[in-house]
């Protein structure tokens, strides 16, 4: 009967309900139909869904992303990256990848990074003659790096709902995130000649390097400040989120002077509004978690998978296909929050490292941000770039293939994920 719960949720989503509303209403209807579950279970499980200390980090990471967008740090990073690689064919496309890799070390949000980078680099790419569809596609694909390289908001979600080390999950994303950047850069190299991508004609003088480096120095060390704090246990995950906010705010107000005191209330309100939506999802996921546990769905799925004798290879392939499919029809956050706790115990039982499994799931769902019909990043960037959704979908496939290769590599070569966390965190 638990299948009715998911049928009701997907039906409400198809009717246009917000994900948190669809989950809450479907859970309430399911409880009423069952008739043997007290209604006060709704309130109790919703409270327990958000009564988690680590969730305090989420609003601060959201705020850090908003501050990055408004601070002008992105423009300084773009200027530095352009100085370094701008003279190469397709140089600005490489700049998109480099800037997303660096910004990933602060915001941890694909949407925040896409908004910030697109607003700075799309006009520059237009000016140099890049095809608008190509520019939109590389901006969309590169934004998926944000939630993989630490800090990462989805990794916080995984850690919270499954009681895993967020520090290990953060560190586990470093190599996969860099591989994503490398493979996307490889795509640009291959397409550079085929599409005859532009070459920047701006003069570059080594005497200009030190002024450019000085200008971007505080933006470059922001990710280091955050990562070092987590790696060496100087700060907790909540404290590192607060540190990110204060650092970006300090740089924006006192170094770059790009944010005024009068701008701050609006930025706080915007981050608070989005954070409230996330907390509403966590509250309704609390109901789902209780119902799934009550119906022993995880145990039944585990017994079924084990009876199939898939082994690690087959199980990981099944997980990848499942989450890639979910990414096509469902937003990443609820997909992760509902189904990761079901599949994680099965992975552990099969001897799959929890950090490895968590990073694999997150990368699956970040790829889902680029897959229609949901494709949240595609909708966002298509609006920013003024490109039709259908045109962007056609242009995104080479980058999807590159990211799927990275997914395959980290799935079946676990040390690509586990090497750094296992060396640093015992």
NORWOWO-V842861 format. One record per residue. PSI is psi in degrees with one decimal (none if undefined). Layout:
psi->PSI
psi->PSI
//
This chain:
psi->-19.3
psi->-23.2
psi->-29.2
psi->-34.4
psi->-46.8
psi->-34.4
psi->-45.2
psi->-41.1
psi->-49.3
psi->-32.5
psi->-44.9
psi->-37.8
psi->-41.7
psi->-27.5
psi->-3.1
psi->9.2
psi->148.0
psi->152.3
psi->-41.2
psi->-36.0
psi->-42.1
psi->-41.5
psi->-44.8
psi->-45.5
psi->-43.1
psi->-37.6
psi->-42.2
psi->-44.9
psi->-40.4
psi->-43.3
psi->-41.1
psi->-41.3
psi->-41.7
psi->-46.6
psi->-10.3
psi->12.3
psi->126.0
psi->139.8
psi->-26.9
psi->-8.3
psi->-34.4
psi->-52.9
psi->-45.4
psi->-43.6
psi->-29.2
psi->-41.3
psi->-44.4
psi->-26.3
psi->-26.5
psi->0.4
psi->61.0
psi->122.0
psi->-41.8
psi->-22.3
psi->-17.2
psi->-25.5
psi->-28.3
psi->-51.1
psi->-34.2
psi->-38.4
psi->-38.2
psi->-42.8
psi->-38.6
psi->-40.3
psi->-42.8
psi->-41.2
psi->-37.5
psi->-41.9
psi->-40.9
psi->-12.6
psi->-18.5
psi->1.8
psi->-37.7
psi->-42.7
psi->-38.5
psi->-41.6
psi->-41.3
psi->-39.4
psi->-42.2
psi->-48.4
psi->-37.0
psi->-37.1
psi->-37.8
psi->-41.3
psi->5.9
psi->-22.3
psi->-7.2
psi->151.1
psi->128.8
psi->25.0
psi->-41.9
psi->-27.3
psi->-40.3
psi->-37.0
psi->-40.6
psi->-46.1
psi->-46.5
psi->-45.0
psi->-39.6
psi->-36.6
psi->-44.2
psi->-45.0
psi->-25.3
psi->-27.2
psi->4.2
psi->-52.7
psi->-42.5
psi->14.5
psi->126.5
psi->-40.7
psi->-43.7
psi->-44.0
psi->-42.0
psi->-43.4
psi->-45.6
psi->-48.8
psi->-42.3
psi->-42.8
psi->-26.3
psi->-45.7
psi->-26.4
psi->-44.1
psi->-37.9
psi->-39.4
psi->-37.4
psi->-46.2
psi->-33.6
psi->1.5
psi->18.7
psi->142.4
psi->130.7
psi->-37.7
psi->-41.8
psi->-46.2
psi->-42.5
psi->-38.9
psi->-46.0
psi->-34.1
psi->-40.4
psi->-49.3
psi->-43.0
psi->-27.5
psi->-21.6
psi->-15.0
psi->-30.4
psi->-47.2
psi->3.1
psi->-51.4
psi->135.7
psi->150.7
psi->156.3
psi->123.1
psi->-45.7
psi->-33.3
psi->-35.4
psi->-43.9
psi->-49.6
psi->-45.9
psi->-41.8
psi->-47.8
psi->-18.5
psi->7.0
psi->40.3
psi->161.5
psi->114.0
psi->-36.0
psi->-43.8
psi->-40.8
psi->-42.1
psi->-52.6
psi->-32.2
psi->-20.6
psi->-8.0
psi->-56.4
psi->-47.0
psi->-40.7
psi->-42.1
psi->-36.8
psi->-38.9
psi->-46.7
psi->-41.2
psi->-44.6
psi->-35.2
psi->-38.6
psi->-37.2
psi->-38.2
psi->-43.6
psi->-40.9
psi->-44.6
psi->-42.7
psi->-16.5
psi->-47.9
psi->-40.7
psi->-43.9
psi->-2.9
psi->56.8
psi->149.7
psi->155.1
psi->129.2
psi->134.5
psi->5.2
psi->133.7
psi->145.3
psi->121.7
psi->131.1
psi->-24.8
psi->-19.8
psi->-7.4
psi->-48.3
psi->-43.7
psi->-39.3
psi->-43.4
psi->-41.7
psi->-40.2
psi->-34.2
psi->-3.3
psi->-49.3
psi->-29.7
psi->-36.5
psi->-34.7
psi->-8.3
psi->-49.4
psi->-35.8
psi->-42.2
psi->-44.5
psi->-47.9
psi->-42.5
psi->-39.5
psi->-40.5
psi->-46.8
psi->-45.4
psi->8.2
psi->22.9
psi->-34.9
psi->155.6
psi->174.7
psi->-36.5
psi->-43.1
psi->-35.8
psi->-32.2
psi->-42.1
psi->-40.3
psi->-41.4
psi->-42.4
psi->-49.0
psi->-36.3
psi->-49.7
psi->-40.1
psi->-43.4
psi->-47.5
psi->-42.8
psi->-40.1
psi->-44.6
psi->-24.5
psi->-59.1
psi->-17.0
psi->41.2
psi->-11.8
psi->131.7
psi->156.6
psi->-32.7
psi->-17.7
psi->-21.9
psi->-45.4
psi->-40.1
psi->-40.0
psi->-40.9
psi->-41.6
psi->-41.5
psi->-44.7
psi->-39.0
psi->-38.3
psi->-45.4
psi->-38.8
psi->-36.2
psi->-38.3
psi->-42.5
psi->-43.2
psi->-35.0
psi->-38.6
psi->-44.1
psi->-39.0
psi->-45.8
psi->-30.2
psi->-30.6
psi->-40.0
psi->-48.3
psi->-42.7
psi->-41.9
psi->-44.3
psi->-41.2
psi->-42.0
psi->-40.7
psi->-35.9
psi->-1.0
psi->38.3
psi->-42.4
psi->-42.8
psi->-42.0
psi->-41.3
psi->-39.9
psi->-45.7
psi->-39.1
psi->-47.0
psi->-42.3
psi->-36.2
psi->-22.3
psi->-10.9
psi->47.9
psi->-29.2
psi->176.6
psi->-44.9
psi->-49.7
psi->-38.8
psi->-45.6
psi->-36.6
psi->-43.9
psi->-42.1
psi->-44.7
psi->-46.7
psi->-38.9
psi->-48.8
psi->-30.4
psi->-39.3
psi->-44.6
psi->-38.0
psi->-24.3
psi->-23.2
psi->-4.6
psi->148.7
psi->149.5
psi->-40.8
psi->-53.7
psi->-34.0
psi->-43.5
psi->-47.3
psi->-30.9
psi->-46.5
psi->-22.6
psi->-45.6
psi->-22.3
psi->-43.0
psi->-24.6
psi->-46.2
psi->-33.3
psi->-42.6
psi->-42.8
psi->-41.4
psi->-30.5
psi->0.6
psi->17.8
psi->129.8
psi->134.4
psi->-40.7
psi->-44.2
psi->-47.7
psi->-41.6
psi->-44.7
psi->-38.7
psi->-44.4
psi->-43.8
psi->-43.6
psi->-39.9
psi->-47.9
psi->-24.9
psi->-37.1
psi->-35.0
psi->-23.7
psi->-13.6
psi->4.4
psi->130.6
psi->160.2
psi->-12.9
psi->-67.6
psi->65.7
psi->-40.8
psi->-35.8
psi->-42.3
psi->-44.2
psi->-52.2
psi->-33.4
psi->-34.8
psi->-44.7
psi->-42.1
psi->-6.9
psi->46.3
psi->142.0
psi->148.8
psi->-42.9
psi->-40.8
psi->-40.1
psi->-37.7
psi->-42.3
psi->-32.5
psi->-19.2
psi->-16.1
psi->-41.6
psi->-34.6
psi->-35.9
psi->-42.0
psi->-43.0
psi->-42.9
psi->-32.8
psi->-33.2
psi->-43.0
psi->-42.6
psi->-44.6
psi->-41.2
psi->-48.2
psi->-23.4
psi->-43.9
psi->3.0
psi->77.1
psi->-34.4
psi->-21.2
psi->-24.7
psi->-44.1
psi->-15.8
psi->-53.6
psi->-50.4
psi->-36.6
psi->-26.0
psi->-29.0
psi->-40.2
psi->117.5
psi->none
//
